[in-house]
Amino acid sequence: MKTAEEDLRAAEILAQAGAFAQACFYAQQSAEKAVKALWYAIDADPWGHSVQKLILDFPKKQTLPDLDRWIEQAALLDKFYIPTRYPNGLPDLTPGQVYTRKDAQQGLETAQAIVAASREWLVQNVE
């Protein structure tokens, strides 16, 4: 969970610096790592990088409050995984030309929600 929180802080710093594509990527990473922390807490082995799939495949997903909201939030962040990093991920443009302050803000807010919800789940469900 600590690494998820560190990535979230990095996303905030990058957004403040105007590196919006990178902020979006680190927002995705923070949520991915937060959800993986849930898997590790129940001694399960997560696989992949899709936050949405990690939530859908979570063995105890029925214990996640407001599951549909988690899935909706995760879908937004999954869009930031590849195209934010690779210049050939978007037709004729680089990530820096495409991702905006609004994208970074939305990514940050979404990641903050998933990180906070994951932290709360851990407190309530792990001894």
C-alpha positions in Angstrom: 0.0 0.0 0.0 2.9 2.3 0.7 4.1 2.1 -2.9 0.6 3.0 -4.1 0.6 6.1 -1.9 4.1 7.0 -3.1 2.9 6.8 -6.7 -0.1 8.9 -5.9 2.2 11.6 -4.5 4.4 11.4 -7.6 1.3 11.8 -9.8 0.3 14.9 -7.8 3.8 16.4 -8.2 3.9 15.7 -11.9 0.5 17.3 -12.4 1.7 20.4 -10.5 4.7 20.5 -12.8 2.6 20.3 -15.9 3.6 16.8 -16.9 0.0 15.7 -17.4 0.6 12.5 -19.3 3.0 11.2 -16.7 0.6 12.3 -13.9 -2.1 10.2 -15.6 0.2 7.2 -15.8 1.3 7.4 -12.1 -2.4 7.8 -11.1 -3.1 4.5 -12.9 -0.1 2.9 -11.2 -1.2 4.0 -7.7 -4.6 2.5 -8.2 -3.2 -0.7 -9.6 -0.8 -1.1 -6.7 -3.6 -0.3 -4.2 -5.8 -3.0 -5.6 -2.9 -5.4 -5.7 -2.3 -4.7 -2.0 -5.8 -6.2 -1.4 -4.7 -9.4 -3.2 -1.5 -9.6 -1.2 -3.4 -9.1 2.0 -5.4 -12.3 1.4 -2.3 -14.1 0.3 -3.5 -14.3 -3.4 -1.4 -13.7 -6.5 -2.6 -10.8 -8.7 -1.8 -10.9 -12.4 -1.8 -8.1 -14.9 -2.0 -4.3 -15.0 -5.7 -3.6 -15.7 -7.1 -2.0 -12.5 -10.6 -3.0 -13.7 -9.6 -6.7 -14.3 -7.8 -6.8 -10.9 -11.0 -5.7 -9.2 -13.3 -8.0 -11.3 -11.0 -11.0 -10.5 -10.4 -10.2 -6.9 -11.4 -13.3 -5.0 -13.3 -11.4 -2.3 -14.8 -8.7 -4.6 -18.2 -9.3 -2.9 -16.7 -7.6 0.2 -15.8 -4.4 -1.7 -18.3 -1.6 -1.0 -19.9 0.0 -4.0 -18.3 -2.5 -6.5 -19.8 -0.9 -9.6 -18.2 2.4 -8.7 -14.8 0.8 -8.3 -15.2 -0.8 -11.7 -16.2 2.5 -13.4 -13.3 4.3 -11.8 -10.9 1.6 -12.8 -12.0 1.8 -16.4 -11.0 5.4 -16.6 -7.5 4.7 -15.2 -6.9 1.7 -17.5 -7.1 4.1 -20.4 -3.9 5.8 -19.0 -1.8 2.7 -18.9 -0.2 2.6 -22.3 -0.9 5.7 -24.4 0.4 8.0 -21.7 3.9 6.5 -22.1 4.5 5.7 -25.7 4.9 8.2 -28.6 3.4 5.7 -31.0 0.4 5.0 -28.7 -1.6 7.8 -30.2 -1.9 8.6 -33.9 0.5 11.4 -35.0 0.8 13.0 -31.5 2.9 12.5 -28.4 1.3 11.9 -25.0 2.4 15.4 -24.0 0.4 16.9 -26.8 -2.8 15.0 -25.9 -3.1 14.7 -22.1 -4.4 17.8 -20.3 -4.6 19.3 -16.9 -8.2 18.1 -16.8 -7.2 14.5 -17.6 -4.6 14.6 -14.9 -7.0 16.0 -12.4 -9.6 13.4 -13.2 -7.0 10.7 -13.0 -5.8 11.9 -9.6 -9.3 12.2 -8.2 -10.1 8.7 -9.4 -6.8 7.2 -8.1 -7.3 9.0 -4.7 -10.7 7.4 -4.4 -9.4 3.9 -5.2 -6.4 4.2 -2.9 -8.6 5.5 0.0 -11.2 2.8 -0.5 -8.4 0.1 -0.7 -6.8 1.5 2.5 -10.2 1.4 4.3 -10.9 -2.2 3.0 -7.5 -3.3 4.4 -8.3 -1.7 7.8 -11.7 -3.4 8.0 -10.8 -6.8 6.6 -7.2 -7.7 7.5 -6.2 -8.6 11.0 
